[in-house]
Amino acid sequence: MTSSIATSKDTSPGLVLRLPETAFTRSGIAFRPNEDIWHWTDGPFRLHLDFRKLTVSAVFPCDSLKHSLLVFAKRNSASHVTNLFNVFVHFLALRVKSTPLVSVTAEEVSNYAARLKDHEKWRVGTLNVLLQKWEALGLSGVEPDCTQYLRERRKPGNEKGAAVRTRDPEEGPFSEAEYSTLYKAVDAAYGAGEVPRWIAVLTRLLFACGGRISQYASLKVLDLTARDGSFVLSLPQAKTREVHSRVSFKEFDLSPQTGRLVLEYIEELRSQGHDDDAPLFPETVVMSQGPRARTRSEEDLFFGHCIRDHLSRIFREFMDSLAPPTERLAFKPIPVTPSRFRYTFGTRLAEEGASKAVIADRLGHVDLQHVDVYFEASPKIVENIHKAMDSQLAPLAQAFRGRLVEDEEHSTHKGAPGSRIIDFRVSKTPVGSCGCKGQGCGFDRPTACYTCFKFEPWLDAPHEKVLRRLQDERKRWESDERLAAINDDAIRAVQEVIAECGQANEQRRSGVTA
């Protein structure tokens, strides 16, 4: 499908500016500007522009719009071109339909701005970018008074950081308790086989690096470096104005537990035939039925990668099914989106005393203006929100998820090597058994065991001694609330185990069997 409308202004008799048969994006992808649908996959992004959706009069120069967008397609990212096209579609949708559009005038833009809601005012600025380029190219369809009006008019930008600044419970950073319960919910679901391994891996990396979802969609197997028990992830950088996201990287140290999980996932990918150059989140793995059609050639650097939107959507669908409740939304499930992990990462850095320069570097910002919001929320307000939420949510978040057994004889593996769990700091007597025989576990025993669904505490074991040790450690860190709270879940889990043991012993004394 092609369009043949002449679009140049009459600067010379008979002169017609035509669209080229073939053009190339800044990353070298070929497309045909004359077609009514522009469609290509570029790195972690997919562009799809359907010019047939434009509701304009027959005499409106649609090719002028194409010429203008062509300039951006050659120089900018697919997401930027998509935003420009979408704002023009939105502009058309808000027009009075009884008056066909022939040319964009100052009055048209003024009416559009007046119809926008407060949270949509930023669209005028985006429309301005498109129309200024349109008029500068000397193409028909935009009146000079329109661009002059836009140059003189204040154009509100997209309010950045509002969700962070207000600690929005749906779009802003997670609270401390939400962070903890969400982390544990994903681990438990993964351990129970309710979610695939890639979900657990992506969740850990979102918490650990604070990247945009497009950065994770750009990851390859070779981006994890494991050496001498340490793990480093080289995260591709976005919004760098480079040809693609895999031109520059930023390194992040991963915890041993997260590093081992990612390494196990990579070994699984290799067993399925993926090599070092394969994507870390292949579309054949993320999408249950695989991609509907091949959108890249095998020579494409991003061949096999999930696009950003697919990875984000499928991740959110899994998280919706397991998200724990939050008091901030009347105990509804925590809304989980990839961006909330990024906001939480930046917020935690600010609360831990990191400078603006450090936060900007870790989040991949080229300047400091974008990180101000992480310092603007009142620490006292945040503290009060966290305390109120913690006390309400704690009873809902059962810390002990394992299975109480009478003794080793009744455990899953009955004394197999690695199954006994002992806290030598308080006693040589085991406190329970591991349903996985401790295989591949690098967590602190038995502190982490009490919150693990594979833990099988014994009925007559020194759980009270473990509890006293954890409580004593908490007191030593009481000057730093965050450090003091690290083992709060474990403390609560030990208390729950002790309570279950008390109930079981009471039943045993009364002659009642469960």
C-alpha positions as CSV (number, residue, x, y, z in Angstrom):
1,M,0.0,0.0,0.0
2,T,1.4,3.3,-1.0
3,S,0.4,7.0,-0.8
4,S,0.9,9.4,-3.7
5,I,-0.3,12.7,-2.2
6,A,2.0,15.6,-3.1
7,T,3.1,17.4,0.1
8,S,5.6,20.2,-0.7
9,K,4.6,23.8,-0.5
10,D,4.5,25.5,-3.8
11,T,8.0,27.0,-3.6
12,S,8.7,26.1,-7.2
13,P,6.3,25.3,-10.0
14,G,5.9,21.6,-10.5
15,L,8.3,20.7,-7.7
16,V,7.0,17.7,-5.7
17,L,8.8,16.2,-2.7
18,R,8.4,12.5,-2.8
19,L,9.1,9.9,-0.2
20,P,12.0,7.5,-0.9
21,E,11.2,3.9,-1.8
22,T,13.5,2.7,1.0
23,A,14.8,4.3,4.1
24,F,16.9,3.2,7.0
25,T,16.6,3.7,10.8
26,R,19.6,4.8,12.8
27,S,20.4,1.2,13.5
28,G,20.3,0.2,9.8
29,I,16.9,-1.4,9.5
30,A,15.3,-0.9,6.1
31,F,11.6,0.1,5.7
32,R,9.4,1.5,3.0
33,P,8.1,5.1,3.9
34,N,5.5,4.9,1.1
35,E,3.6,2.1,2.7
36,D,0.6,2.9,4.9
37,I,1.9,0.7,7.7
38,W,5.4,1.2,9.1
39,H,6.5,-1.9,11.1
40,W,9.9,-3.0,12.3
41,T,11.6,-4.4,15.4
42,D,14.6,-2.5,16.6
43,G,16.5,-3.8,19.6
44,P,14.1,-4.4,22.5
45,F,11.4,-2.2,20.8
46,R,8.8,-2.8,18.2
47,L,7.4,0.0,16.1
48,H,4.0,-0.3,14.4
49,L,2.5,2.9,12.8
50,D,-0.8,2.5,10.9
51,F,-1.4,5.7,8.9
52,R,-4.8,4.4,7.9
53,K,-5.9,5.3,11.5
54,L,-5.6,9.0,10.7
55,T,-9.1,10.6,10.6
56,V,-8.4,13.6,8.3
57,S,-9.9,15.0,5.1
58,A,-9.0,13.7,1.7
59,V,-7.0,16.8,1.0
60,F,-4.9,16.7,4.2
61,P,-1.2,16.0,3.2
62,C,-0.6,12.8,5.1
63,D,2.7,12.4,3.3
64,S,3.9,15.5,5.1
65,L,3.5,13.7,8.4
66,K,5.4,10.8,6.9
67,H,8.3,13.0,5.8
68,S,8.5,14.6,9.3
69,L,8.4,11.2,11.1
70,L,11.0,9.9,8.6
71,V,13.5,12.4,9.9
72,F,13.0,11.1,13.4
73,A,13.1,7.5,12.3
74,K,16.6,8.0,10.8
75,R,17.9,9.7,14.0
76,N,15.9,8.6,17.0
77,S,14.7,5.5,18.7
78,A,11.6,3.5,17.7
79,S,9.9,4.5,21.0
80,H,10.4,8.2,20.3
81,V,8.9,7.9,16.7
82,T,6.0,6.0,18.2
83,N,5.3,8.7,20.8
84,L,5.3,11.4,18.1
85,F,2.9,9.4,15.9
86,N,0.6,8.6,18.9
87,V,0.3,12.2,20.0
88,F,-0.8,13.2,16.6
89,V,-3.4,10.5,16.6
90,H,-4.5,11.7,20.0
91,F,-4.7,15.3,18.7
92,L,-7.0,14.1,15.9
93,A,-9.1,12.1,18.2
94,L,-9.9,15.2,20.4
95,R,-10.9,17.4,17.4
96,V,-14.5,18.3,16.7
97,K,-15.3,15.7,14.1
98,S,-17.7,17.9,12.1
99,T,-14.9,20.0,10.7
100,P,-12.5,18.1,8.5
101,L,-8.8,18.9,9.1
102,V,-7.1,20.6,6.2
103,S,-4.1,22.1,8.0
104,V,-3.0,22.4,11.6
105,T,-3.6,25.9,12.9
106,A,-2.9,27.8,16.1
107,E,-6.6,27.6,16.9
108,E,-6.6,23.8,16.4
109,V,-3.7,23.4,18.8
110,S,-5.2,25.8,21.4
111,N,-8.4,23.9,21.4
112,Y,-6.5,20.6,21.8
113,A,-4.6,22.0,24.8
114,A,-7.9,23.2,26.4
115,R,-9.4,19.7,26.1
116,L,-6.5,17.9,27.8
117,K,-6.8,16.9,31.4
118,D,-4.1,18.1,33.8
119,H,-2.2,14.9,33.7
120,E,-2.2,15.0,29.9
121,K,-0.8,18.6,29.4
122,W,2.6,17.2,28.5
123,R,1.2,16.0,25.2
124,V,1.3,19.6,23.9
125,G,5.1,19.5,24.3
126,T,5.4,16.3,22.4
127,L,3.1,17.6,19.6
128,N,5.3,20.7,19.4
129,V,8.4,18.6,18.6
130,L,6.6,17.0,15.7
131,L,5.0,20.2,14.3
132,Q,8.2,22.3,14.6
133,K,10.1,19.8,12.5
134,W,7.1,19.6,10.1
135,E,7.1,23.3,9.5
136,A,10.9,23.6,9.4
137,L,11.0,21.1,6.5
138,G,8.8,23.4,4.5
139,L,6.0,20.9,4.1
140,S,2.3,21.7,3.8
141,G,-0.1,20.8,6.5
142,V,1.1,23.1,9.4
143,E,0.4,26.8,9.4
144,P,3.2,29.2,10.4
145,D,1.0,30.8,13.0
146,C,0.7,27.4,14.6
147,T,4.4,26.9,15.2
148,Q,4.8,30.5,16.2
149,Y,2.0,30.1,18.8
150,L,3.7,27.0,20.2
151,R,7.1,28.7,20.4
152,E,5.6,31.5,22.5
153,R,3.3,29.3,24.6
154,R,4.4,27.6,27.9
155,K,4.3,23.9,27.3
156,P,4.1,21.9,30.5
157,G,6.3,18.8,30.5
158,N,5.4,15.4,31.7
159,E,5.5,15.7,35.5
160,K,8.5,13.5,36.3
161,G,8.7,11.6,39.6
162,A,5.2,12.3,40.9
163,A,4.7,8.7,41.9
164,V,8.1,8.6,43.7
165,R,7.6,12.0,45.4
166,T,4.2,11.0,46.8
167,R,5.1,7.4,47.5
168,D,2.1,6.5,45.4
169,P,0.8,3.0,46.5
170,E,0.0,1.9,43.0
171,E,2.8,3.4,40.9
172,G,5.5,4.6,43.3
173,P,8.2,2.7,45.2
174,F,7.4,-0.3,47.3
175,S,7.4,0.2,51.1
176,E,9.8,-1.8,53.2
177,A,7.2,-4.4,54.1
178,E,5.9,-4.6,50.5
179,Y,9.5,-5.1,49.3
180,S,10.1,-7.9,51.8
181,T,6.8,-9.8,51.3
182,L,7.0,-9.5,47.5
183,Y,10.5,-10.8,47.4
184,K,9.5,-13.8,49.6
185,A,6.3,-14.4,47.7
186,V,8.2,-14.8,44.4
187,D,10.8,-17.1,46.0
188,A,8.1,-19.3,47.5
189,A,6.1,-19.5,44.3
190,Y,9.3,-20.4,42.4
191,G,10.2,-23.0,44.9
192,A,6.8,-24.5,44.7
193,G,6.9,-24.7,40.9
194,E,4.2,-22.1,40.5
195,V,6.3,-19.7,38.3
196,P,9.1,-20.5,35.8
197,R,12.7,-19.8,36.7
198,W,13.0,-16.8,34.5
199,I,10.4,-15.0,36.6
200,A,12.4,-15.5,39.7
201,V,15.6,-14.4,37.9
202,L,14.0,-11.2,36.4
203,T,12.5,-10.3,39.8
204,R,15.9,-10.6,41.5
205,L,17.6,-8.6,38.8
206,L,14.9,-5.9,39.0
207,F,15.5,-5.6,42.7
208,A,19.3,-5.7,42.3
209,C,19.9,-3.3,39.5
210,G,17.0,-0.9,39.2
211,G,17.1,-1.0,35.4
212,R,14.4,-0.3,32.8
213,I,12.6,-3.3,31.4
214,S,14.1,-2.6,28.0
215,Q,17.6,-3.1,29.5
216,Y,16.7,-6.5,30.8
217,A,15.2,-7.4,27.4
218,S,18.6,-6.5,25.9
219,L,20.6,-8.9,28.2
220,K,22.5,-11.8,26.8
221,V,23.8,-14.9,28.5
222,L,27.4,-13.6,28.2
223,D,26.5,-10.5,30.3
224,L,26.9,-12.5,33.6
225,T,30.5,-12.9,34.8
226,A,31.1,-15.5,37.5
227,R,34.5,-15.7,39.1
228,D,35.8,-17.0,42.4
229,G,32.4,-17.0,44.0
230,S,31.5,-13.4,42.9
231,F,29.0,-12.5,40.3
232,V,28.8,-9.3,38.1
233,L,26.1,-8.4,35.7
234,S,26.9,-6.1,32.8
235,L,23.6,-4.3,32.2
236,P,23.1,-2.7,28.8
237,Q,22.4,1.0,29.0
238,A,19.3,2.7,27.6
239,K,18.7,6.3,26.4
240,T,22.3,6.9,25.6
241,R,21.7,8.1,22.0
242,E,23.8,5.3,20.8
243,V,22.9,3.1,17.8
244,H,21.4,0.5,20.2
245,S,21.4,-0.4,23.9
246,R,24.3,-2.9,23.7
247,V,26.9,-0.3,23.0
248,S,27.5,0.7,26.6
249,F,27.1,-1.3,29.9
250,K,27.1,-0.7,33.6
251,E,28.3,-3.3,36.0
252,F,26.3,-4.5,39.0
253,D,27.6,-6.8,41.7
254,L,25.0,-9.5,42.5
255,S,24.7,-11.3,45.8
256,P,25.9,-14.9,45.9
257,Q,22.3,-16.2,46.1
258,T,21.1,-14.1,43.2
259,G,24.2,-14.9,41.2
260,R,23.8,-18.6,41.7
261,L,20.2,-18.4,40.7
262,V,21.1,-16.6,37.4
263,L,23.9,-19.0,36.8
264,E,21.6,-22.0,37.2
265,Y,19.1,-20.4,34.8
266,I,21.9,-19.9,32.3
267,E,22.9,-23.5,32.6
268,E,19.3,-24.5,31.9
269,L,19.3,-22.2,28.8
270,R,22.5,-23.8,27.6
271,S,21.0,-27.3,28.0
272,Q,18.3,-26.2,25.6
273,G,20.8,-25.2,23.0
274,H,21.3,-21.5,23.7
275,D,24.9,-20.2,23.5
276,D,26.7,-17.3,25.1
277,D,25.3,-14.9,22.5
278,A,21.7,-15.9,23.2
279,P,19.3,-13.6,24.9
280,L,19.0,-14.0,28.7
281,F,15.2,-13.8,28.3
282,P,14.5,-15.5,24.9
283,E,11.1,-15.0,23.4
284,T,10.8,-18.8,23.1
285,V,11.1,-19.1,26.8
286,V,9.1,-16.1,28.0
287,M,6.2,-16.6,25.6
288,S,4.5,-19.9,26.4
289,Q,3.6,-20.5,22.8
290,G,6.6,-18.8,21.3
291,P,6.5,-15.8,18.9
292,R,3.7,-15.8,16.3
293,A,6.1,-14.8,13.5
294,R,9.8,-14.2,13.1
295,T,10.4,-10.5,13.1
296,R,14.2,-10.4,12.9
297,S,16.8,-12.1,10.8
298,E,19.3,-14.4,12.4
299,E,22.0,-11.8,11.7
300,D,20.2,-9.3,13.9
301,L,22.1,-8.6,17.1
302,F,18.8,-9.0,19.0
303,F,17.7,-12.2,17.3
304,G,15.6,-14.2,19.7
305,H,15.2,-11.4,22.2
306,C,11.8,-10.6,23.7
307,I,10.7,-7.1,22.9
308,R,10.2,-4.8,25.9
309,D,6.4,-4.7,25.8
310,H,6.0,-8.5,25.7
311,L,8.5,-9.1,28.5
312,S,6.8,-6.4,30.6
313,R,3.3,-7.7,30.0
314,I,4.0,-11.4,30.7
315,F,6.0,-10.5,33.8
316,R,3.1,-8.5,35.1
317,E,0.6,-11.3,34.5
318,F,2.7,-13.7,36.6
319,M,3.1,-11.1,39.3
320,D,-0.6,-10.4,39.5
321,S,-1.3,-14.0,40.3
322,L,1.0,-14.1,43.4
323,A,1.4,-10.5,44.7
324,P,0.7,-10.4,48.5
325,P,-1.7,-7.9,50.0
326,T,-0.8,-4.4,51.1
327,E,-2.4,-2.3,53.8
328,R,-1.9,0.8,51.7
329,L,-4.6,-0.4,49.3
330,A,-7.0,-1.8,51.9
331,F,-5.2,-5.2,51.7
332,K,-5.7,-5.6,48.0
333,P,-2.7,-7.3,46.1
334,I,0.3,-5.1,45.6
335,P,0.3,-3.7,42.0
336,V,3.5,-4.8,40.4
337,T,5.1,-3.2,37.4
338,P,8.8,-3.2,36.3
339,S,9.0,0.6,36.9
340,R,8.2,0.2,40.6
341,F,11.3,-1.8,41.1
342,R,13.4,1.0,39.6
343,Y,11.7,3.6,41.8
344,T,12.3,1.4,44.9
345,F,16.0,1.0,43.9
346,G,16.5,4.7,43.7
347,T,14.5,5.4,46.9
348,R,16.5,2.9,48.9
349,L,19.7,4.4,47.7
350,A,18.6,7.8,48.8
351,E,17.5,6.5,52.2
352,E,20.8,4.8,52.7
353,G,22.6,8.1,52.2
354,A,23.8,7.8,48.6
355,S,24.6,11.1,46.8
356,K,22.7,12.4,43.8
357,A,25.7,11.6,41.6
358,V,25.8,8.0,42.8
359,I,22.0,7.5,42.3
360,A,22.2,9.1,38.8
361,D,25.0,6.8,37.9
362,R,23.4,3.6,39.1
363,L,20.1,4.5,37.4
364,G,21.8,5.5,34.2
365,H,20.8,9.1,34.1
366,V,23.1,11.6,32.3
367,D,22.3,14.4,34.7
368,L,21.2,15.0,38.3
369,Q,17.8,16.6,37.7
370,H,16.0,13.3,37.4
371,V,17.1,12.1,40.8
372,D,15.8,15.0,42.9
373,V,12.5,13.3,43.5
374,Y,14.2,10.6,45.6
375,F,15.2,13.2,48.1
376,E,11.9,15.2,48.2
377,A,9.6,13.0,50.2
378,S,9.7,13.7,53.9
379,P,11.6,10.9,55.7
380,K,9.3,11.3,58.7
381,I,6.2,10.7,56.6
382,V,7.8,7.7,55.0
383,E,8.8,6.3,58.4
384,N,5.2,6.7,59.7
385,I,3.7,5.1,56.6
386,H,6.1,2.1,56.9
387,K,5.4,1.7,60.7
388,A,1.6,1.8,60.2
389,M,1.8,-0.6,57.3
390,D,4.2,-3.0,59.0
391,S,2.0,-3.5,62.0
392,Q,-1.1,-4.1,59.9
393,L,0.5,-6.4,57.3
394,A,2.6,-8.6,59.6
395,P,-0.3,-10.8,60.7
396,L,-1.1,-11.5,57.0
397,A,2.5,-12.4,56.0
398,Q,3.0,-15.8,57.6
399,A,6.8,-16.1,58.0
400,F,7.0,-19.8,58.6
401,R,6.1,-21.8,55.5
402,G,7.6,-25.2,56.2
403,R,6.2,-28.4,57.8
404,L,6.6,-29.3,61.5
405,V,7.8,-32.9,62.0
406,E,8.1,-34.9,65.2
407,D,11.8,-35.8,64.7
408,E,14.4,-36.8,62.1
409,E,12.7,-40.2,61.5
410,H,9.6,-38.3,60.2
411,S,11.6,-35.9,58.0
412,T,11.6,-36.2,54.2
413,H,15.1,-37.6,53.9
414,K,15.6,-39.2,57.3
415,G,19.2,-38.3,58.1
416,A,20.6,-38.1,54.6
417,P,23.8,-36.1,54.3
418,G,23.2,-32.4,54.2
419,S,19.7,-32.6,55.5
420,R,20.4,-31.8,59.2
421,I,20.2,-28.1,60.2
422,I,22.2,-27.1,63.3
423,D,22.8,-23.7,64.8
424,F,26.2,-24.3,66.5
425,R,26.1,-20.8,68.0
426,V,23.5,-22.0,70.5
427,S,23.5,-25.8,70.5
428,K,24.9,-29.0,68.9
429,T,21.4,-30.4,68.7
430,P,19.7,-30.0,65.2
431,V,16.7,-27.7,65.0
432,G,15.3,-29.5,61.9
433,S,15.8,-31.0,58.5
434,C,16.0,-29.6,54.9
435,G,13.6,-31.0,52.4
436,C,16.3,-30.4,49.7
437,K,19.2,-31.7,51.7
438,G,20.8,-28.2,51.5
439,Q,21.6,-28.6,47.8
440,G,22.5,-25.4,46.1
441,C,21.6,-23.3,49.1
442,G,23.9,-20.5,50.1
443,F,21.7,-18.8,52.7
444,D,22.6,-18.5,56.4
445,R,21.6,-21.6,58.4
446,P,19.3,-21.8,60.2
447,T,18.2,-18.1,60.1
448,A,17.0,-18.3,56.5
449,C,15.7,-21.9,57.0
450,Y,12.8,-20.8,59.3
451,T,11.3,-18.8,56.4
452,C,11.9,-21.5,53.7
453,F,9.1,-23.7,52.6
454,K,11.5,-26.7,52.5
455,F,12.3,-26.4,56.2
456,E,11.1,-29.2,58.5
457,P,11.6,-28.1,62.1
458,W,11.7,-30.9,64.8
459,L,9.2,-30.8,67.6
460,D,11.7,-31.2,70.5
461,A,14.5,-28.9,69.3
462,P,16.1,-25.8,70.8
463,H,14.1,-23.2,68.8
464,E,13.9,-21.0,71.9
465,K,17.7,-20.6,71.9
466,V,17.7,-19.7,68.2
467,L,15.0,-17.0,69.0
468,R,17.1,-15.5,71.8
469,R,20.1,-15.3,69.6
470,L,18.2,-13.5,66.9
471,Q,16.6,-11.1,69.4
472,D,20.0,-10.4,70.9
473,E,21.5,-9.6,67.4
474,R,18.5,-7.3,66.8
475,K,19.3,-5.3,69.9
476,R,22.9,-4.8,68.8
477,W,21.7,-3.0,65.7
478,E,18.8,-1.1,67.3
479,S,20.5,2.2,66.4
480,D,20.0,1.4,62.7
481,E,16.4,0.3,62.1
482,R,17.0,-1.1,58.7
483,L,19.8,-3.4,59.8
484,A,17.9,-4.3,63.0
485,A,14.9,-5.3,60.9
486,I,16.9,-7.7,58.6
487,N,16.0,-10.8,60.5
488,D,12.5,-9.7,61.6
489,D,10.9,-12.3,59.3
490,A,13.1,-15.0,60.7
491,I,12.2,-13.9,64.3
492,R,8.5,-14.1,63.5
493,A,9.0,-17.5,61.8
494,V,10.8,-18.9,64.9
495,Q,8.0,-17.6,67.1
496,E,5.5,-19.3,64.9
497,V,7.4,-22.6,65.0
498,I,7.6,-22.4,68.8
499,A,3.8,-21.7,68.9
500,E,3.2,-24.8,66.7
501,C,5.4,-26.9,68.9
502,G,3.5,-25.7,71.9
503,Q,0.2,-26.7,70.4
504,A,1.6,-30.1,69.3
505,N,3.0,-30.8,72.8
506,E,-0.3,-29.8,74.3
507,Q,-2.1,-32.2,72.0
508,R,0.4,-34.9,72.9
509,R,-0.1,-34.5,76.6
510,S,-3.9,-34.6,76.3
511,G,-3.7,-37.7,74.1
512,V,-5.0,-36.1,71.0
513,T,-3.3,-37.0,67.7
514,A,-3.3,-34.8,64.7
